[in-house]
Amino acid sequence: MQAVLDAFEPLGVTGEGIGQYGIIAPDVDLRAVMDLLVAGVADGRWDDEEGCVTDAWLAL
């Protein structure tokens, strides 16, 4: 879990984990976050499941 959080830290993303991890991304470059999520899924570092997302996220 910490490796995932560490991967997003350079993008200004902070988060915490309880059981399954959650990532909170206020006021960050959403495109960079999306690109990193997609790359991590593609190379098997993690899976991605969207829960509650904003209109800005959906517009990417």
Secondary structure, 3 states (H helix, E strand, C coil): CHHHHHHHHHHCCEEEECCCEEEECCCCCHHHHHHHHHHHHHCCCCCCCCCCCCHHHHCC
